[in-house]
Amino acid sequence: MAALSKRLEFLRKITAAGQADPFAWYGLAMEYRSLDRKDEALTTFETLRSQAPDYVPMYLMCGQMLESMGRVDEARAWLDSGVQAARTKGDGHALSELEAALATLK
């Protein structure tokens, strides 16, 4: 658990200034997610989306997390946004993953 705490501390430090690389924000969101701190993960995903809406990986991860929380409408909205971002970037692999995730939503 100490390694997780150090990783979380490191990611929080590098994102504290607000304009860190999108990968750092994504890493922080994923760290919160892995620690089951989903509200903090969601807030971090939302920050990332406001700073780098073309960062495609966040849409799938946030959508899946929201689905696991029973927040299906929000999950669908994130996944739909991800589909659009993946199309815009021409990222066929991410597009297929996002579409598959959308198809499985109940």
N, CA and C atoms as a LAMMPS dump frame, in Angstrom:
ITEM: TIMESTEP
0
ITEM: NUMBER OF ATOMS
318
ITEM: BOX BOUNDS ff ff ff
-5.0000000000000000e+02 5.0000000000000000e+02
-5.0000000000000000e+02 5.0000000000000000e+02
-5.0000000000000000e+02 5.0000000000000000e+02
ITEM: ATOMS id mol type element x y z
1 1 1 N 0.817 -1.2 0
2 1 2 C 0 0 0
3 1 3 C 0.857 1.258 0
4 2 1 N 2.066 1.179 0.58
5 2 2 C 2.951 2.345 0.621
6 2 3 C 3.304 2.804 -0.784
7 3 1 N 3.508 1.859 -1.711
8 3 2 C 3.833 2.227 -3.092
9 3 3 C 2.672 2.99 -3.73
10 4 1 N 1.463 2.571 -3.45
11 4 2 C 0.304 3.283 -3.985
12 4 3 C 0.234 4.698 -3.435
13 5 1 N 0.507 4.856 -2.148
14 5 2 C 0.475 6.173 -1.54
15 5 3 C 1.526 7.082 -2.152
16 6 1 N 2.715 6.554 -2.399
17 6 2 C 3.773 7.354 -3.012
18 6 3 C 3.409 7.731 -4.444
19 7 1 N 2.817 6.798 -5.173
20 7 2 C 2.402 7.087 -6.548
21 7 3 C 1.321 8.171 -6.547
22 8 1 N 0.363 8.039 -5.65
23 8 2 C -0.697 9.029 -5.553
24 8 3 C -0.111 10.393 -5.186
25 9 1 N 0.776 10.42 -4.221
26 9 2 C 1.417 11.67 -3.802
27 9 3 C 2.173 12.31 -4.971
28 10 1 N 2.909 11.502 -5.72
29 10 2 C 3.662 12.002 -6.868
30 10 3 C 2.731 12.594 -7.922
31 11 1 N 1.672 11.875 -8.267
32 11 2 C 0.742 12.351 -9.29
33 11 3 C 0.007 13.611 -8.842
34 12 1 N -0.341 13.671 -7.587
35 12 2 C -0.996 14.874 -7.076
36 12 3 C -0.061 16.07 -7.137
37 13 1 N 1.203 15.832 -6.85
38 13 2 C 2.183 16.917 -6.879
39 13 3 C 2.361 17.46 -8.297
40 14 1 N 2.472 16.572 -9.282
41 14 2 C 2.723 17.07 -10.638
42 14 3 C 1.474 17.661 -11.295
43 15 1 N 0.306 17.344 -10.783
44 15 2 C -0.916 17.953 -11.335
45 15 3 C -1.366 19.175 -10.529
46 16 1 N -0.724 19.443 -9.422
47 16 2 C -1.142 20.527 -8.533
48 16 3 C -1.144 21.889 -9.229
49 17 1 N -0.241 22.098 -10.156
50 17 2 C -0.181 23.386 -10.85
51 17 3 C -1.343 23.565 -11.821
52 18 1 N -2.008 22.478 -12.162
53 18 2 C -3.202 22.556 -12.992
54 18 3 C -2.994 22.248 -14.457
55 19 1 N -1.852 22.559 -15.011
56 19 2 C -1.65 22.373 -16.451
57 19 3 C -0.644 21.279 -16.768
58 20 1 N -0.617 20.24 -15.986
59 20 2 C 0.282 19.116 -16.236
60 20 3 C -0.113 18.406 -17.532
61 21 1 N 0.781 17.596 -18.026
62 21 2 C 0.537 16.774 -19.197
63 21 3 C -0.732 15.947 -18.991
64 22 1 N -1.541 15.773 -20.043
65 22 2 C -2.776 14.984 -19.887
66 22 3 C -2.528 13.578 -19.325
67 23 1 N -1.394 12.977 -19.66
68 23 2 C -1.114 11.641 -19.151
69 23 3 C -0.998 11.637 -17.628
70 24 1 N -0.486 12.717 -17.043
71 24 2 C -0.39 12.806 -15.585
72 24 3 C -1.78 12.86 -14.955
73 25 1 N -2.673 13.65 -15.539
74 25 2 C -4.051 13.714 -15.046
75 25 3 C -4.739 12.361 -15.189
76 26 1 N -4.514 11.716 -16.322
77 26 2 C -5.092 10.392 -16.552
78 26 3 C -4.563 9.408 -15.504
79 27 1 N -3.261 9.455 -15.265
80 27 2 C -2.664 8.574 -14.255
81 27 3 C -3.251 8.818 -12.882
82 28 1 N -3.469 10.083 -12.537
83 28 2 C -4.059 10.405 -11.241
84 28 3 C -5.488 9.865 -11.148
85 29 1 N -6.268 10.062 -12.185
86 29 2 C -7.638 9.546 -12.19
87 29 3 C -7.648 8.028 -12.052
88 30 1 N -6.761 7.378 -12.771
89 30 2 C -6.703 5.915 -12.706
90 30 3 C -6.218 5.432 -11.336
91 31 1 N -5.327 6.179 -10.727
92 31 2 C -4.865 5.815 -9.381
93 31 3 C -6.012 5.919 -8.386
94 32 1 N -6.763 7.016 -8.446
95 32 2 C -7.938 7.129 -7.578
96 32 3 C -8.91 5.986 -7.847
97 33 1 N -9.112 5.669 -9.098
98 33 2 C -10.022 4.574 -9.463
99 33 3 C -9.549 3.258 -8.86
100 34 1 N -8.256 2.982 -8.963
101 34 2 C -7.732 1.719 -8.435
102 34 3 C -7.807 1.659 -6.912
103 35 1 N -7.818 2.825 -6.274
104 35 2 C -7.938 2.883 -4.813
105 35 3 C -9.404 2.921 -4.37
106 36 1 N -10.321 2.777 -5.334
107 36 2 C -11.762 2.811 -5.089
108 36 3 C -12.218 4.159 -4.525
109 37 1 N -11.522 5.212 -4.946
110 37 2 C -11.891 6.583 -4.586
111 37 3 C -12.538 7.196 -5.833
112 38 1 N -13.707 6.668 -6.135
113 38 2 C -14.331 6.956 -7.427
114 38 3 C -14.801 8.39 -7.583
115 39 1 N -15.241 9.026 -6.522
116 39 2 C -15.649 10.427 -6.653
117 39 3 C -14.454 11.3 -7.023
118 40 1 N -13.316 11.025 -6.405
119 40 2 C -12.102 11.774 -6.738
120 40 3 C -11.632 11.433 -8.151
121 41 1 N -11.797 10.188 -8.533
122 41 2 C -11.444 9.788 -9.9
123 41 3 C -12.311 10.545 -10.903
124 42 1 N -13.6 10.621 -10.646
125 42 2 C -14.507 11.315 -11.551
126 42 3 C -14.152 12.797 -11.659
127 43 1 N -13.89 13.423 -10.536
128 43 2 C -13.49 14.834 -10.547
129 43 3 C -12.223 15.026 -11.375
130 44 1 N -11.29 14.102 -11.252
131 44 2 C -10.036 14.199 -11.997
132 44 3 C -10.27 13.962 -13.484
133 45 1 N -11.102 12.981 -13.829
134 45 2 C -11.456 12.777 -15.24
135 45 3 C -12.119 14.036 -15.81
136 46 1 N -12.992 14.665 -15.027
137 46 2 C -13.669 15.879 -15.498
138 46 3 C -12.675 17.019 -15.724
139 47 1 N -11.688 17.132 -14.832
140 47 2 C -10.643 18.137 -15.01
141 47 3 C -9.864 17.856 -16.285
142 48 1 N -9.5 16.608 -16.474
143 48 2 C -8.767 16.227 -17.684
144 48 3 C -9.584 16.544 -18.931
145 49 1 N -10.867 16.225 -18.907
146 49 2 C -11.717 16.482 -20.067
147 49 3 C -11.794 17.976 -20.375
148 50 1 N -11.813 18.804 -19.352
149 50 2 C -11.879 20.251 -19.588
150 50 3 C -10.562 20.79 -20.156
151 51 1 N -9.451 20.14 -19.804
152 51 2 C -8.139 20.596 -20.27
153 51 3 C -7.713 19.971 -21.592
154 52 1 N -8.104 18.735 -21.807
155 52 2 C -7.653 18.009 -23
156 52 3 C -8.766 17.107 -23.512
157 53 1 N -9.819 17.699 -24.091
158 53 2 C -10.964 16.898 -24.529
159 53 3 C -10.628 15.881 -25.618
160 54 1 N -9.477 16.001 -26.244
161 54 2 C -9.082 15.049 -27.277
162 54 3 C -8.271 13.881 -26.721
163 55 1 N -8.119 13.79 -25.393
164 55 2 C -7.381 12.68 -24.78
165 55 3 C -8.326 11.474 -24.68
166 56 1 N -8.332 10.68 -25.703
167 56 2 C -9.335 9.638 -25.912
168 56 3 C -9.385 8.558 -24.817
169 57 1 N -8.267 8.074 -24.271
170 57 2 C -8.36 6.966 -23.31
171 57 3 C -9.246 7.224 -22.094
172 58 1 N -9.366 8.481 -21.692
173 58 2 C -10.15 8.772 -20.487
174 58 3 C -11.62 8.407 -20.64
175 59 1 N -12.136 8.507 -21.844
176 59 2 C -13.574 8.3 -22.041
177 59 3 C -13.996 6.867 -21.728
178 60 1 N -13.225 5.917 -22.181
179 60 2 C -13.549 4.515 -21.913
180 60 3 C -13.416 4.2 -20.428
181 61 1 N -12.303 4.644 -19.827
182 61 2 C -12.059 4.318 -18.423
183 61 3 C -13.091 4.969 -17.511
184 62 1 N -13.423 6.215 -17.787
185 62 2 C -14.426 6.883 -16.966
186 62 3 C -15.813 6.281 -17.205
187 63 1 N -16.12 5.992 -18.445
188 63 2 C -17.4 5.366 -18.75
189 63 3 C -17.575 4.029 -18.054
190 64 1 N -16.531 3.214 -18.082
191 64 2 C -16.6 1.912 -17.409
192 64 3 C -16.756 2.076 -15.902
193 65 1 N -16.034 3.048 -15.338
194 65 2 C -16.137 3.284 -13.9
195 65 3 C -17.552 3.719 -13.531
196 66 1 N -18.112 4.652 -14.302
197 66 2 C -19.469 5.108 -14.026
198 66 3 C -20.481 3.976 -14.154
199 67 1 N -20.291 3.132 -15.151
200 67 2 C -21.193 1.981 -15.29
201 67 3 C -21.118 1.095 -14.057
202 68 1 N -19.911 0.847 -13.562
203 68 2 C -19.754 -0.006 -12.375
204 68 3 C -20.389 0.618 -11.133
205 69 1 N -20.568 1.935 -11.161
206 69 2 C -21.204 2.65 -10.048
207 69 3 C -22.72 2.703 -10.213
208 70 1 N -23.224 2.147 -11.327
209 70 2 C -24.655 2.172 -11.584
210 70 3 C -25.137 3.476 -12.198
211 71 1 N -24.224 4.302 -12.662
212 71 2 C -24.561 5.604 -13.252
213 71 3 C -24.509 5.477 -14.774
214 72 1 N -25.458 4.707 -15.287
215 72 2 C -25.442 4.301 -16.692
216 72 3 C -25.623 5.477 -17.643
217 73 1 N -26.489 6.404 -17.317
218 73 2 C -26.693 7.552 -18.215
219 73 3 C -25.419 8.381 -18.347
220 74 1 N -24.737 8.589 -17.228
221 74 2 C -23.47 9.327 -17.279
222 74 3 C -22.412 8.531 -18.037
223 75 1 N -22.396 7.225 -17.828
224 75 2 C -21.451 6.366 -18.553
225 75 3 C -21.684 6.487 -20.054
226 76 1 N -22.943 6.442 -20.442
227 76 2 C -23.282 6.557 -21.866
228 76 3 C -22.809 7.896 -22.433
229 77 1 N -23 8.961 -21.684
230 77 2 C -22.58 10.289 -22.142
231 77 3 C -21.065 10.346 -22.325
232 78 1 N -20.314 9.782 -21.394
233 78 2 C -18.855 9.763 -21.526
234 78 3 C -18.436 8.925 -22.733
235 79 1 N -19.04 7.77 -22.883
236 79 2 C -18.68 6.897 -24.001
237 79 3 C -19.043 7.535 -25.337
238 80 1 N -20.206 8.18 -25.405
239 80 2 C -20.597 8.888 -26.631
240 80 3 C -19.583 9.984 -26.974
241 81 1 N -19.172 10.738 -25.968
242 81 2 C -18.163 11.778 -26.198
243 81 3 C -16.859 11.163 -26.669
244 82 1 N -16.523 10.011 -26.122
245 82 2 C -15.308 9.313 -26.529
246 82 3 C -15.364 8.847 -27.97
247 83 1 N -16.522 8.38 -28.396
248 83 2 C -16.701 7.968 -29.79
249 83 3 C -16.414 9.152 -30.703
250 84 1 N -16.957 10.3 -30.368
251 84 2 C -16.735 11.492 -31.189
252 84 3 C -15.261 11.891 -31.201
253 85 1 N -14.623 11.851 -30.021
254 85 2 C -13.198 12.212 -29.938
255 85 3 C -12.332 11.231 -30.734
256 86 1 N -12.657 9.941 -30.657
257 86 2 C -11.89 8.929 -31.385
258 86 3 C -12.063 9.108 -32.891
259 87 1 N -13.284 9.416 -33.314
260 87 2 C -13.517 9.661 -34.749
261 87 3 C -12.718 10.875 -35.224
262 88 1 N -12.749 11.933 -34.433
263 88 2 C -12.034 13.161 -34.787
264 88 3 C -10.535 12.902 -34.921
265 89 1 N -9.99 12.089 -34.007
266 89 2 C -8.557 11.788 -34.037
267 89 3 C -8.201 10.694 -35.042
268 90 1 N -9.2 9.993 -35.548
269 90 2 C -8.931 8.88 -36.447
270 90 3 C -8.369 7.665 -35.734
271 91 1 N -8.752 7.486 -34.48
272 91 2 C -8.262 6.377 -33.662
273 91 3 C -9.26 5.213 -33.739
274 92 1 N -9.066 4.364 -34.732
275 92 2 C -9.993 3.261 -34.976
276 92 3 C -10.034 2.243 -33.855
277 93 1 N -8.893 1.974 -33.236
278 93 2 C -8.855 0.998 -32.141
279 93 3 C -9.702 1.486 -30.966
280 94 1 N -9.458 2.723 -30.549
281 94 2 C -10.24 3.281 -29.435
282 94 3 C -11.717 3.364 -29.805
283 95 1 N -11.994 3.733 -31.043
284 95 2 C -13.379 3.822 -31.496
285 95 3 C -14.092 2.488 -31.34
286 96 1 N -13.445 1.408 -31.74
287 96 2 C -14.089 0.096 -31.629
288 96 3 C -14.299 -0.297 -30.167
289 97 1 N -13.356 0.028 -29.296
290 97 2 C -13.524 -0.282 -27.875
291 97 3 C -14.669 0.524 -27.262
292 98 1 N -14.736 1.787 -27.609
293 98 2 C -15.811 2.641 -27.089
294 98 3 C -17.178 2.184 -27.591
295 99 1 N -17.266 1.846 -28.864
296 99 2 C -18.537 1.363 -29.41
297 99 3 C -18.95 0.04 -28.774
298 100 1 N -17.992 -0.824 -28.51
299 100 2 C -18.297 -2.098 -27.845
300 100 3 C -18.798 -1.858 -26.422
301 101 1 N -18.175 -0.923 -25.731
302 101 2 C -18.62 -0.606 -24.374
303 101 3 C -20.032 -0.025 -24.386
304 102 1 N -20.308 0.833 -25.349
305 102 2 C -21.668 1.394 -25.478
306 102 3 C -22.7 0.299 -25.723
307 103 1 N -22.344 -0.655 -26.555
308 103 2 C -23.272 -1.732 -26.915
309 103 3 C -23.625 -2.616 -25.714
310 104 1 N -22.753 -2.665 -24.718
311 104 2 C -23.008 -3.527 -23.562
312 104 3 C -23.755 -2.828 -22.437
313 105 1 N -23.92 -1.501 -22.546
314 105 2 C -24.648 -0.789 -21.478
315 105 3 C -26.093 -1.259 -21.42
316 106 1 N -26.603 -1.38 -20.243
317 106 2 C -27.986 -1.827 -20.046
318 106 3 C -28.913 -0.655 -19.94
